[in-house]
Amino acid sequence: MIAKIRNVLIGENECIQIQSMTNFPALDMDANLMQCRLLYSMGCKIIRFATQRAAEIEAVAGYRKLLQLEFPDICIVADTHFSPVVAELAANVFDKVRINPGNFVDRNISTKIYSDDDFATERKKIEAQFIPFLKKCEKNNTAIRIGSNHGSLSERMMQKYGNTAVGMVESVLEFLEIAENAHFANLVISLKASSPLMMIEANRLLMSKMIENGFIYPLHLGVTEAGSGDEGRIKSAIGIGTLLLDGIGDTIRVSLTEPPENEINPAKYIIQAAGVESEKHQAFVSSKRLTAKIPYVVSRFKNGFERFPDYYFDQFRLTNQYGQSISDDIEIVIIDISMDLPTKIGSIKKQISDADEKKNMTDFLLHYRSDEPDWEKFLIYSAVHFGALFIDGFGDGIWIENENFSANNLVKLSYQILQAAGRRLSFPEIISCPGCGRTLFDLETVVSDVKKHMDIISNIKIAVMGCIVNGLGEMADADYGIVGAGKNRVNIFYQRKMVKQNILASQAMDAMLEILSRNNHLK
């Protein structure tokens, strides 16, 4: 199926579209106009606004006309939560409205235990609110994005399925079924998580379900709360790139805790690395390796190969630090993934699977060599190509070569890719949202403050969430959280329980260090 957003088509064999979101309040017309013009000039035609109230919808309605006079094919999208009334108002103004099935009607704040009858009753409540919204969108030629995020499922879905990929998919399918019965098809679906693994699992499951049911709606891909810097780009590249290589995905957003214009080039590089600039992959095929080990990292030095952190590689034979052979039975097979991975990924998986079936004592060392001088582009290509294999367990070692960068940078990149692919834990991890008009404190500064202390923090996950609306739910994967509480104020959570309330954002890291020390999470 194809979704039409103003004059932009999404789905089937249409080109993959890049999206972003402004990070200014919707009421700030001048700042939003400036940001939209910049994003459009970089190739982003679909731009989203945080619209929680009628006043914000009215404000965007005023300057939307200015934008679309300048750029006839720019698409303006509303991001609504918690209010079907606001969503219906947005349908009168915007080209597309994003709703979250986790909070459109039944939110995740109830303590009620749902019986089967209660579950069905709540479904009828959703229909009562959702069908009028569908009719309003149909009347105005407004597209809808049904966007489910890990950590923001409704309470009844959480009770039935848990905070899982299955719960995310079932939450979306419920709304899809209602839309199908109402004969509304101008839909885009998204399933997002801060974990590339969870995001990939959910989208693959949804694709399987849609194929079973005989319909395939366009999919919007993104790793939400990916963070900033190299880590944010690597997570996004692995999550989005793996699915594009599967043949899944029609529009993408790279969510970074940075100015939104910084998201556009990484998105372009992911599309290029997956080989889907002009033609998308047709077949959805994915497989997992059942005998995957914890991968090691290899780097070339003057004295040969070094395997980090424990062993040396010498003439492709595993040895310990004293040069003694660990096992003469292990054969090292180097697989070069430097060229044209999109056409090779299936054969690589088959080669490794065949060796596993024969119980060969074989290590598959995935090797990527490039002369690319641009670090961002090189990093994203590396993450897409390695990530698509490591995320499914294919690969026992990683070896990256590029003469333009230091061995230390390449080794760190290798470990970052393995961590983002869920194959080994080597660093503490920051989960942070990109920020939007709902963010009321200096999100980027707080994230920067956390990063300055990463060397003394244990290998745990810390979330920094700007959103008062969904921040607590969507930090579900993290051990600790710094979550927006109001103007320049945040709350601090440990294991989803609030431990510091309404403190100045500028003091957040000092308070966090005190809590980390108390809980023995400092090195």
BAROSE-618770 format. One record per residue: residue in one letter; x, y, z of N, C-alpha, C, O, CB in turn. Coordinates in steps of 0.2 Angstrom, whole numbers, plus 5000, padded with zeros to 4 digits. Glycine has a CB too. Layout:
N
AXYZXYZXYZXYZXYZ;...
//
This chain:
523
M500449945000500050005000500450065000501050065002499550005006;I500150124998500550184998500150235002499550245001500650204990;A500550275006500250335009500450395006500950405003500550335017;K499950445006500050505002500050555007499550575011499550514997;I500550595008500650645013500750715009501250725006501250635018;R500250745008500150805003500350784996499950744994500650865006;N500950794994501150774987501650724987501950704982501350834983;V501850694993502350654994502050584995501650574999502850665000;L502350534991502150464992502650424995503250424995501950434985;I502350375000502750335004502550265003501950255004502750355011;G502950215002502750145002502950114995503050144990502050135004;E502850044995503050004989503650024986504150024990502450014984;N503750044980504350054976504550134976504950154973504350034969;E504150174980504350244981505050254984505250214988503750284984;C505350304983506050324986505950334993505350354996506350384983;I506450314997506350315004506450395006506950425004506950275008;Q505950415010505950485012506250495019506250455024505250515012;I506650555020506950565026506550615030506250665027507650595025;Q506450605036506050645041506450675046507050655048505450615044;S506150735049506450765055505950795059505350795058507050805054;M506150825065505650865069505950925072506550925074505450815075;T505650975072505851035075505951035082505650995086505451105073;N506451065085506551065092506351135096506651145101507251045094;F506051175093505751235096505051235097504651195094505851295091;P504851265102504051265104503651285097503951335094503951315110;A503151255096502751275090502551345090502451375084502151225090;L502451375096502251455096502851495093502651555091502051475103;D503451475093503951515090504051515083504451475080504651495094;M503651555079503651555072504251565069504451525064503151605070;D504651615071505251635067505751575068506151555063505551695070;A505851545074506351495074506151435070506551405067506451475082;N505551415070505251355067505351365059505551325055504551345068;L505151425057505251445049505951435047506151405042505051515048;M506451465051507151455050507351385050507751365045507551495055;Q507151345055507351275055507051235049507451195046507151245062;C506451245048506151205042506451225035506551175031505351225042;R506651285034506951305028507651265027507851245022507051375028;L507951265033508651235033508551155032508951125028509051245040;L508051125035507951055034507751035027508050985024507451025039;Y507351075024507051065017507651075013507751035008506551115016;S508051125014508651135009509151075009509551065004509051195011;M509151035015509550975015509250915012509550865012509750965022;G508650915010508350855007507750825012507550775010508850805006;C507550865017507050835022506350865020506350925021507250845029;K505950835017505250855015504750845020504150885020505050825009;I504850805025504350785030504550815037505050785040504150715030;I504250865040504450895046503850895051503350915050504750965045;R504050875057503550865062503650915068504150945069503650795066;F503050935071503050975076502650945082502250905082502651045074;A502950965088502550945095501950985096502051045097503050945101;T501350955095500750995096500350965101499950915100500351005089;Q500350985107499950955113499350995114498850965117500350955119;R499251055112498651095113498451135107498751135102498851155119;A497851155107497451195102497851255100497951265094496751215104;A498151285105498551345103499151335099499351375094498851385110;E499451275100500051255096499851245088500151255084500451195099;I499251205088499051195081498851255077498951265072498351145082;E498551305081498351365078498951405075498951435070497951405083;A499451405080500151435078500451405072500651445067500651435084;V500451345071500751315065500351325059500651325054500851235067;A499651325060499251335054499351405051499351405045498551335057;G499551455055499751515053500351515048500351545043499851565058;Y500951485050501551485046501651425042502051425038502151495051;R501151375042501151325037501051355030501451325026500651275039;K500651405030500451425023501051465020501251455014499851475023;L501451495024502051525022502551475019502851485014502451575028;L502651425023503151365021502951335014503351325010503151315027;Q502251325014502051285008501951335002501951304996501451255009;L501951395003502051444997502751434994502851444988501851514999;E503251434999503951434997504151364994504451354989504451445003;F503851314998504051244996503451204995503151175000504551205001;P503151194989502451164988502451094990501951064991502251164981;D503051054990503050984992503250974999503450915001503450944987;I503351025003503551015010502850985014502351005013503751075014;C502950935019502450905022502550925030503050915033502450825021;I501950945033501950975040501550915044500950905042501651045040;V501850895049501650835053501550855060501950895063502050775052;A500950835063500850855070500950795074500850735072500050875071;D501250805080501450745085500950755091501150805095502250745087;T500450715091499950725097500050665101500150605099499250735094;H499850675108499850625113499250645117499150695119500550615117;F498950585120498450595126497750625124497350625128498750635131;S497650655118497050685117496750675110497050705105497150765118;P496250635109495950625103495650695100495650705094495350575103;V495450735105495150805103495750845099495550875094494950845109;V496350845102496850885099497050855092497150885088497450885104;A497050785092497150745086496650765080496850775075497150675087;E496050775082495550795077495650865075495550885069494850785080;L495850915080495950975078496550985073496551015068496151025084;A497050935074497650935070497550915063497850935058498250895073;A497050865062496850835056496550895051496550885045496350785057;N496350945054496051005050496651045047496451085042495651045054;V497251035050497751085048498351055045498651075040497951125054;F498550995047499150965046499050915040498550885039499450925052;D499650895037499650845031499650775034499450725031500250855027;K499950765040499950705043499850715051500150765053500550655041;V499550665054499550675062499750605064499550555063498750685064;R500250615069500550555073500150545079500050595083501250565074;I499850485080499550465086499950405089500250375086498850455086;N499950405096500250345099499650305102499350325107500750375105;P499650235100499150195102499150185110498650165113499150135099;G499750195113499850185120499450235124499350225130500550185121;N499350295121499050345125498450385122498250435124499550395128;F498250355116497650395112497050395117496650445117497550355106;V496850335120496350335124496450305131496450335136495750285121;D496750235131496850205137497650215139498050185135496650135137;R497750245144498450265145498750215150498450165152498550335148;N499450225151499850175155499850195162500350185165500450165152;I499350225165499350255172498850215176498850225182499250325172;S498450165174497950135177498250075182498750045180497350105173;T497950065187498150005191497649955191497649905194498250035199;K497149965187496649915186496849845183497349845178496049935181;I496649795185496749725182496249705177495649705179496849665188;Y496449695171495949695165495749615164496249575163496249725159;S495149605165494849535162494849535155494949595152494249525166;D494649485152494549475145493949525143493949555138494349405143;D493449525147492849575146493049645146492849685142492249555150;D493449665151493749725152494149745146494149805143494149735158;F494549705143494949715137494549735131494749775128495449655136;A494049695130493549705125493249775125493049805121493049645124;T493049785132492649855133493149915131492849955128492449855140;E493749905133494249965132494349965124494450025121494849945135;R494249915120494349915113493749955110493849995106494349845110;K493149945113492549985111492650055112492450095108491949955114;K492950075118493150145119493650175114493550235112493450155126;I494050135112494550155107494150175100494250225097495150105106;E493750125098493350135092492950195092492950235087492950075091;A492650215098492250265099492650335098492350385095491950265106;Q493250335100493650395099494050395092494150445089494150395105;F494250335090494650335084494350345078494550375073495050265084;I493750315077493350315071493150385069493250405063492650275071;P492950435073492850505071493450535069493450575065492550535077;F494050515072494650545070494850525063495050565059495250525075;L494750455061494850435055494350465050494650485044494650355054;K493750475051493250515047493550585045493450615040492550515049;K493750615051494050685050494650685045494750735041494250715057;C495050635046495650635042495450615035495750645030496150585044;E494950575034494750555027494450615023494650635018494250505027;K494050655027493750715024494350765022494250805017493350755029;N494850775026495350825024495950795021496450835020495650855031;N495950735018496550705015497150705019497650715017496650735008;T497050695026497550695031497850625032497450575033497350725037;A498450615031498750545033498850535040498850585044499450535029;I498950475042498950465050499650415050499750365047498350425052;R500050435055500550385058500350355064500250395069501250425058;I500250295064500150255071500850235073501150185071499650195070;G501050265078501750265081501750235088501550265093502150325081;S501950175089502050135095502750145097503250125093501750065095;N502950165103503550165106503650115112503250105116503750235108;H504250075112504350035118504350075124504750125124505049995117;G504050055129504050095135503450135136503250165141504650135136;S503050145131502450185131501750155129501350185126502550255127;L501750085130501150045129500650065134500750085140501349975129;S500050055132499450065137499550005142499849955142498750065133;E499150025148499249975154498949905152499149855154498850005160;R498349905148498049845147498449805142498549745143497349855144;M498849835137499349795133499949775137500149715136499549845127;M500149815142500649795146500549735150500949685151500949855151;Q499849735153499649675157499649615152499749555155499049685160;K499449615146499249555142499949535139500049475138498749575137;Y500349585137500949555133501649575136502149555133500849585126;G501649625141502249645144502549705139502249715134502749585144;N503049725142503449785138503849755133504449755133503849835143;T503549725128503849685123503749705116503349745115503649605124;A504149675111504049685104503349665102502949695098504549645100;V503049605105502449575104501849635106501449645102502249515107;G501949665112501549715114501449775110500949795108501749735121;M502049795107502149845102501749835096501349875094502849865101;V501849775093501449755087500749745088500349775084501749685085;E500549715094499849705095499449775096498849775094499749655101;S499849815099499549885100499349915093498849955093500049925104;V499849915089499749945082499249905078498749935075500449945078;L499249835078498749795074498049815077497549805072498949725075;E497949825083497249845085496949905082496449905079497249855093;F497449955081497250015078497150005070496750035067497650075079;L497649965068497549945060496949915059496649925054498149905058;E496749865063496049835061495449875061495049875057495949775067;I495449925066494949975066494950015060494350025057494950015073;A495550035058495550075052495350035046495050065041496250105051;E495549975045495349935040494649925039494349935034495649865040;N494249915045493549905045493249975043492649975041493349885052;A493550025045493250095043493450115036493250165033493450145048;H493850065032494050085025494550145025494450175020493450085021;F494950155030495450205029496150175029496350135033495350255036;A496450195023497150165022497750205021498250185020497050125015;N497650275022498150325021498550325028498550375031497850395020;L498950265029499250255035499950245034500250215030498950195039;V500350265039501050245040501150215047500850245052501550305039;I501550165048501650135055502350145057502850135053501450055054;S502450155064503150155066503150115073502650115077503350225067;L503650075074503850045080504550055082505050035079503749965079;K504550095087505250125089505450105096505050095100505250205088;A506150095097506350085104507050115104507350135099506450005105;S507350125110508050145111508550095110509150105108508150175118;S508350035110508749975108508649955101508149935099508549915113;P509149955097509149935090508849855090508449845085509749935087;L509049815094508849745095508049745095507749715091509149705100;M507749785100507049785101506649815095506149785093506849825107;M506949865092506649905087506649855080506149855077507049965085;I507149815079507249775074506749715075506349695070507949745073;E506749685081506249625082505549645081505149615078506349605089;A505349705083504649735083504449745075503949715073504549795087;N504949775072504749785065504749725060504349715056505249835062;R505149675062505149615058504549575060504249545055505749565060;L504349575066503749535068503149575065502649535062503649545076;L503049635065502549675062502449655054501949645051502549745063;M503049655051503049635044502849565042502449555038503749645041;S503049525047502749455046502049445047501649415043503049405051;K501749485052501049485053500649515047500149495045500849525060;M500949575044500549605039500549565033500049555029500949675037;I501149525032501149475026500649425027500249405022501849445025;E500549395033500049345035499349375033498949335030500149325042;N499249435035498549465034498449495027497849515026498449515039;G498949485023498849505016498849585014498549605009498149485014;F499149625019499249695018499949715020500149685025498649735021;I500249765017500849795020500749865019500849895014501449765015;Y500749895025500749975026501449995026501949965028500349995032;P501550055024502250085024502450095031502050105036502250155021;L503150085032503450085039503950145039504350155035503750015040;H503850175045504350235047504850205052504550175057503950295050;L505450205050505950175054506350225058506450285056506450135050;G506550205064506950255068507150215075506750185078506650315070;V507750235078507950215084507750275089508150325088508650185085;T507250275093507150325097507550335103507850285105506350325100;E507750395105508250405111508850375109509150345113507950385117;A509150385103509750355101510350385104510850355105509850355093;G510250455106510850485109511150535105510850565100511350445112;S511750555106512150605102512750575100512950515102512250665106;G513150615096513850595094513850525090513350505087514250595100;D514450495091514550435087514050375089513750345085515250405088;E513950375096513450325098512750325095512450275093513450325106;G512450385095511850395092511850375085511350345082511650465093;R512350395081512350375074512450305073512150275068512950415071;I512850265077512950195077512350155078512150115074513550175081;K511950175083511350145085510850155079510450105077511050175092;S510750215077510250225071510450185065510050155062510250295070;A511150185064511350155058511250075058510950045053512050165057;I511350045064511149975065510449955064510249915061511449945071;G510049995068509349985068509049995061508649955059508950025073;I509150055059508750065052509050035046508750005042508850145051;G509750025046510149995041509949925040509849895035510850005042;T509949885046509749815046509149805043509049755039509749785053;L508649845045507949835042507849855034507549815031507449875046;L508249905032508249925025508549865021508349845016508649985024;L509049835024509349775021508949715021508949675016510049755024;D508449715025507949665025507349675020506949625019507649655032;G507349735017506849755013506249785017505749785014506549695009;I506349805023505849835027506049915028506549935029505849805034;G505549955027505550025028505450065022505650055017506250035031;D505050125023504950165018505050245019505150285015504150165016;T505150255026505350325027505750325034505550275038504750375028;I506250365035506650355041506750425044506750475041507350325039;R506950415051507150475055507750455059507650405063506550505059;V508250485059508850475063508750525069508850585068509550485060;S508550505075508450545081509050555085509250505088507850515085;L509350615085509950635088509750685093509350735092510450655084;T510150685099510050735104510550795102511050815105510250715111;E510350825096510750875093510250915089509750895088511350845088;P510550975086510051015081509850965076510150925073510451075078;P509150965074508850925069509250925062509250865059508150935068;E509550975060509850975054510450925054510750905049510151045052;N510750905060511250855060511050785059511450745058511550865067;E510350775058510050715057510050695050510050635048509350705060;I510150745045509950735038510550695035510350645031509850795035;N511150715035511650675032511750605035511850565030512350715033;P511750595041511750525043511150485040511350425038511650515051;A510550515039510050475036510250455029510050405027509350515037;K510550505025510750495018511250435018511150395014510950555015;Y511750435023512250385023511950315024512250275021512750405028;I511450315029511150245030510850225024510950165022510650255036;I510450265020510150245014510650225009510550165006509650305011;Q511150255008511750235003512050175005512150125001512250295003;A512250165012512550105014512150045013512349985012512750115021;A511450055014511049995013510849985006510549935004510350005017;G511150025001511050014994510350024992510049984987511249944992;V509950064995509250074993509150154991508550174992508750064999;E509650184988509550254985508950254980508550294980510150284983;S509050204975508550214969508050154969507550154966508950214963;E508250094972507850034972507850004978508349984981508049994966;K507249984981507249954988507249874987507149854981506549974991;H507549844992507549774991506849744992506449764996508049744997;Q506749694988506049664988505849614993505349614995505949634981;A506349574994506149514999506349525006506849555008506549454996;F505849505010505949515017506249445020505849395020505349535021;V506849435021507149375023507649395029508049435029507549335018;S507549365035507949365040508049305044507649255044507749425046;S508649295047508849235050509349245056509649295056509149175045;K509349205061509749215066510249155067510049095066509349225073;R510849165069511349115071511249085078511249125083512049135069;L511149025079511048995085511648985090511548975096510648935085;T512248985086512848965090513249025091513949015091513148915087;A513049085091513449145091513849155098513549135103513049215091;K514449175097514949185103514949265104514649305101515649155102;I515249275110515449345111516049365107516549335107515649365119;P515949415102516449435097517049465100516949495105516149475092;Y517649455097518249495099518349545094518049555088518849445099;V518849595095519049645091519749635089520249625093518949715095;V519849645082520549645079520749705076520349745074520549585074;S521349725077521649785074522349775071522749735074521649845078;R522549805066523249795063523749845066523549905066523149795055;F524249815068524849855071525449835067525449785063524949845078;K526049865068526649855064526849785065527149745061527149905067;N526649755071526949685073526449635071526449575073527049685080;G525949655067525449595065524749615067524549675067525649535068;F524349565070523649575072523649575079523949535083523249525069;E523249625082523149615089522349605091521949645088523349685093;R522249565095521549555097521449575104521749565109521349475097;F520949625104520749655111520249625114519749595111520649735110;P520149625121520649655125521149595128521649615131520349685131;D521049535127521449485130521949445126522449425129520949435133;Y521849445120522349395116522649435110522349485108521949335114;Y523149405107523449425101523349385095523249325096524249435102;F523249415090523149375083523849375080524049425078522549405079;D524049315078524749315075524649255069524549205071525349295079;Q524749275063524649235057523949195058523949135056525249185057;F523449225060522749205060522749135064522349095063522549185053;R523149135070523149085074522949115081523349155083523749035074;L522549095085522349125092522949105096523049045097521749095094;T523249155100523749135105523649185111523249235110524449155102;N523849165116523849205122524349255122524749255117523849165129;Q524449295128524949355128525649325128526149365127524849395133;Y525749265129526449235129526549195122527149165122526449185135;G526149205118526249175111526149105111526249065106526949185109;Q525749075116525649005116524948995112524449035113525548975123;S524848945108524248935104523748915109523748865113524348875099;I523148945108522548925112522248865109522048815113522048985112;S522148855103521848795100522048795093521948835089521048805100;D522348735091522548725084521948705080522048695074523148675084;D521348685083520848665079520348715076519948705072520448625084;I520548785078520048835076520348865070520948885069520048895081;E519948865064520148895058519848965058519248975060519848845052;I520249015056520049085055519849095048520249085043520549125058;V519249115047518949125040518849205040518449225044518349085038;I519149235036519049315035518549325030518649305024519749345034;I518049355031517549375026517549455025517449495030516749355029;D517649465019517749545017517049565016516649545011518149555011;I516849615020516149645019516249715016515749755016515749645025;S516849735013516949805011516549825004516449875003517649815009;M516349775000516049784994515349754993515249694994516549754988;D514949804992514249784989513949734994513649674992514249754983;L513849755001513549705006512849685004512649635005513649735012;P512449735002511749715000511649654996511149624997511349774997;T512049644991512049584987512349524990512249464988512249594980;K512749534996513149474998512849455005513049395007513849504999;I512449495008512249475015511949405016512149365021511849525018;G511549385011511249325012511749265011511649215014510749315006;S512249275006512749225005513149215011513449165013513149234999;I513349275014513749275020513449235026513749195029513949345023;K512749245027512449215032512349135031512449095035511749235033;K512249115024512249045023512949015024512948955026512049045015;Q513449045022514149015023514249005030514548945032514649065020;I514049045034514249035042513748985044513948945048514149105046;S513148985042512648935045512848865042512748815046511948955042;D513048855036513248795034513848765038513848705039513448795026;A514348805040514948785044514648765051514948715054515448845045;D514148805054513948785060513548715060513648675064513448835062;E513248705054512848635054513348585053513248525056512448635048;K513948595050514448545050514848535056515348495056514848555044;K514748575061515048585067515848595066516248565070514948515071;N515948635061516648655060516948695065516548745067516748685053;M517548685067517848735072518148795068518748805067518448695076;T517648845067517848895063517648965066517048965069517448895056;D518049015066517949075068517849125062518249125057518449105073;F517349155061517249205055517349275057516949305061516449195053;L517949295055518149365056517849415051518049405045518949365057;L517449455052517149505048517649565047517849595052516449525050;H517849575041518349625039518049675035517749665030518949595036;Y518149745036517949795032518549845031518749875036517349835036;R518649855025519249905024518949965019518549955015519849875020;S519150025021518850085017519450135017519850145022518250105021;D519350175012519850235012519450295013519650355011520150235005;E518750295015518350355016518650395021518850375027517650325018;P518750465019519050515024518650545028518850575033519450565020;D517950545027517450575031517250525037516950475036516850595027;W517450545043517250505049516550485050516350425051517550535055;E516150535049515350515050515150465045514850415046514950585049;K515350475038515150435033515450365034515050315033515250455026;F516050355036516350295037516050255043515950195042517150305038;L515950295048515650265054514950235053514850175055515550315060;I514550265049513850245047513950185043513550135044513450305044;Y514350185038514350135033514650065037514350015036514950145027;S515150075041515350025045514849995050514749935050515950045050;A514450035053513950015058513349975054513049925056513650075061;V513150005048512649975044512849905042512549855043512450015038;H513449895039513749835036513849785042513649725041514349845032;F514249805047514349755052513749735056513549685058514849785057;G513349795058512749785062512249735059511949695063512449855063;A512149735053511649695050511849615050511349575050511549705042;L512449605051512649535052512749515060512449465062513349525049;F513049565064513149545071512549545075512449515080513649605074;I512049585073511349595076511049525076510649505081510949645073;D511149485071510849415071511349365072511249305071510649405064;G511949385075512349325078512949305073513249265074512049275080;F512949335067513349315062514049355062514049415061513049325055;G514549315064515249355065515549335072515149345077515149425064;D516149315072516449295079517049355080517249355086516849235078;G517249395075517649445077517549505072517249495067518449415076;I517849555074517749615070518449655068518849655073517249665073;W518549665062519149695060519049755055518749745050519649645057;I519149815057519049875053519649905052520149915056518549925057;E519749925045520349955043520250025039519750025035520849915038;N520550075041520550135037521150175039521250195045519850175039;E521550195034522250225035522150295037522650325040522650225029;N521550325037521450395038521350405046521350465048520850415034;F521250355049521050355057521450315061521750265059520350345058;S521550335067522050295072521750225073521150215073522150335078;A522250185075522050115077521550125084521050085084522650075079;N521650165088521250175094520550195092520050165095521550225099;N520450235088519850255085519450195082518850195083519850315081;L519850155078519450105075519350045080518750015079519950075070;V519750035085519549985090518950015094518549975095520149975095;K518950075096518350105100517750095096517250075098518450175102;L517750105089517150105085516950025084516350015084517350125078;S517449985084517249915084516849895090516349855090517849865084;Y517049915096516749895102516049935103515549905105517149915108;Q516049995100515350025100514849995095514249985097515450095097;I515049965090514649925085514349865089513749855088514949915079;L514849825092514649765095514149785101513649745102515249735098;Q514249835104513749855110513149875107512549855110514049915114;A513049915102512449935099512049875096511449875096512549985094;A512449825094512149765091511949715096511649665095512549735086;G512049735103511849685108512349625109512149575112511149665107;R512949635106513349575107513849575112514149515114513749565100;R514049635115514449635121514349705124514249755121515249615119;L514549705131514449765134515149795136515449755140513949755141;S515349855134516049875135516049945138516549965141516349875129;F515449985138515450055140514850065144514350025143515550105135;P514750115148514150135151513750165145514150195140514250195156;E513150175145512750195139512250245141511950245146512350135136;I512250295136511750355137511150345132511250335126512050425136;I510550345135509950345131509650415131509550435137509450295133;S509650455126509350515126508950535120509050515114509950575127;C508350575121507950585116508150645112508650685114507250605118;P507950665106508150715102507950785104508250835102507950705095;G507450785109507150845111506650875106506750855100507750905112;C506150915108505650945104505351005107505651025112505150885102;G504851025105504551085108504251075115504051115118503951105104;R504251005117503950995124504550995129504450995135503650925124;T505151005126505751005131505851065134505851115130506450975127;L505851075141505951135144506551145148506651195152505351135149;F507051105146507751125149508251105144508151085139507851075156;D508851125145509451125140509651045140510151025144510051165142;L509351015136509450935135510150925133510450885136508950905130;E510350955128511050945125511550955131512050915131511150985119;T511551005135512051025140512050965145512550945147511851095143;V511450945147511450895152511750825150512050795153510650875154;V511550805143511850755140512650755140513050715141511650735133;S512850815138513550835138513850825145514450795146513750905135;D513550845150513750835157513850765159514350745162513350875162;V513350725157513450655158514050625155514350585158512750615156;K514150635148514650615144515350625147515750585147514650635137;K515350685151516050705153516250655159516850655161516050775156;H515750625162515950575168515850505166515850465170515450595173;M515850485159515750415157516350375160516250315161515750415150;D516950405160517550365162517550335169517850285171518150405161;I517150365174517050345181516450305182516350285188517150405185;I515950295177515350265178515350195176515750175171514750305175;S515050145180515050075178514650065172514350115169514750035184;N514650005169514349995163513549985164513349925164514649925160;I513250045165512550045166512250085161512650115157512350065173;K511550095161511250135156510950195160510550185165510650095152;I511050255157510750315160510350355154510650365149511350365162;A509750365156509250395151509250475153509150495159508550365151;V509250515148509150585148508550605144508650605138509750635147;M507950615147507350625143507050695144506950715149506850575145;G506950725138506750795138505950795140505650845142506850835132;C505650745138504850745137504550735144504650685147504650695132;I504150785146503650775151503150725150502850685154503350835154;V502950715143502450675141502550595142502250565145502150695134;N503150575138503350505138503950485141504150435140503350485131;G504350535144504950525146505050465151505550425150505250585150;L504650455156504750405161504550335158504950285159504250415167;G504050335153503950265150504450245145504650185145503250275146;E504750295142505250275136505950275139506350255135505150325131;M506050285145506750265148506750195151507150175155506950315153;A506250155149506150085151506750045151506850005156505650055148;D507250055146507850015146508350035151508849995151508050015139;A508350095154508850125157508850105165508350085168508850195157;D509450105168509450095175509350155179508950155184510250075177;Y509550215176509450285179509150325174509250315168510050315182;G508750375176508450425172508450495174508350505180507750405170;I508650545170508550615171507950635166508050635160509150655170;V507350655169506750665165506550735167506450755172506250615167;G506350775161506050835162505450845167505050795166505850865155;A505450895171504950905176504550975175504050985178505150895183;G504851015171504651085171505151135168505651105166504351115177;K505051195168505551245166506151235170506251255176505251315167;N506651215166507351205169507351165175507851165179507651275171;R506951115175506851075181506850995178506550985173506251085185;V507150955182507150885181506950845187507050865193507750865177;N506750775186506750725191507250675189507350665184505950695191;I507450645195507950585194507650525196507350515202508650605197;F507750465192507450405194508050355194508550355191506950385188;Y507850305198508350245199507850185199507450175203508750245205;Q507950135194507550085193506750105193506350075196507650025198;R506650155189505950185188505650215194505050225194505550135185;K506050225199505750255205506050325206506650325205505850215212;M505650375207505950445208506350445214506050425220505350495208;V506950465214507450475220507550545221507850565226508050435219;K507550595216507650665217507050695213506950685207508350685214;Q506750745216506150785212506350855211506550895216505550765216;N506150875205506050955204506750985206506751035209505550985208;I507350965203507950995204508151035198507951015193508450945206;L508551085199508851125193509151075188509551035190509251175196;A509051085182509351045177510151055177510551005176509151065170;S510351115179511051125179511451085185512051075185511251205180;Q511051065190511251025195511150945195511250905199510951045202;A510950925189510650855188511250815189511250755192510350855181;M511850825186512350775186512750775193512950715195512950795181;D512750825196512950825203512550775207512750735211513050895206;A511850785207511450745210511450675208511450625212510750765209;M511550665201511650595199512250555201512250495203511650595191;L512850595202513450565204513350545212513650495214514050615204;E513050585215512850565222512550505223512650455227512550625226;I512050495219511550435219511950375216511950315219510950445214;L512350385211512850325208513350305213513450245214513150355202;S513550355217514050335222513750295228514050245230514450395225;R513150315230512750275235512650205233512550165237512150315237;N512450195226512250135224512850095221512750045218511750145219;N513450115222514150085220514150075213514350025210514150015224;H513950125209513950125202514450175199514450185193513250135199;L514950185203515550225201516150185201516150135206515650295205;K516550185196517150145196517650165202518150135202517550145189;
//
